[in-house]
Amino acid sequence: MAKFNKRAALKFLQERDRAYAAWHEAAHVVCAATRGLRVRVWLTQKGKTTVEMRSWGGISQIYSFCGRKAVDSITAVAGIVGEMLMDHEKADEDTVIMAWEEGELEPSETDLKAIPKNWRGRRKAVREALKIIRRHRQLFDAIVKSLIDDPVLTDGMVDELVEQFAA
């Protein structure tokens, strides 16, 4: 029987957590940047890795060209949609909504501020986020890879990726 390797298990969990953070933030970026908003994004290590708590998170700063913050419900729900797609490539709006209702997915407090309180509005936002991410899948994949390779993307870097993959 193989011996349990705690160090290898922790490394696996850290890599998994960083990937979840990258998929979450990439979804925010794609849903904002492809609709004409400016975005800068970075991943941060939040603390000690455990089985129960994710050790990586991220921040997407989304603003209009005049510098005002500009997050809507589609961009806000996109993070959990991205997380669902990491585990279930073919997930549809029903899968995302069911996982959300059952507590398997949980938007951040910041994201919740821009998300409708009613499930009808949430479903509509999830549907639109899924459409945008699928339409711009090459951009999404490029942003995920970029964030895993280097946890910071400036607005200029995001603009270059959008020009390369979503034009």
C-alpha angles and dihedrals in degrees: 000000000000118000117243110251109206094187092053091047092052091048090051091050092049092050091047091049092049090049091051090050091049093050091046094050094040089058091053090048095049094047092050104036096047088055094055102268127130117242138184120181141183139176122228134193105238101192146294117353116245135160090249101044129049113234098204131061136160146218127218116192107203122186142153122253090264089059100254120136109255116185119150132182094269093054091043096054092042091085095064090041088057091050091051091050090054090062100028113032094186096045115145130198092274091055092050094046093047092050090048093049090049092050096247089119122040125181116221119258088253092053092046090061090069097037121095116251093224123077093229091061091043092052091051091051092048091049092052094044091052091050093050095046093048092046090052099035095138090055091046092052091047091052092048091051092046093051093048091049095044120006095218129073117177121210088257091054091049090049090053092051091048091050091048100044109020104038 
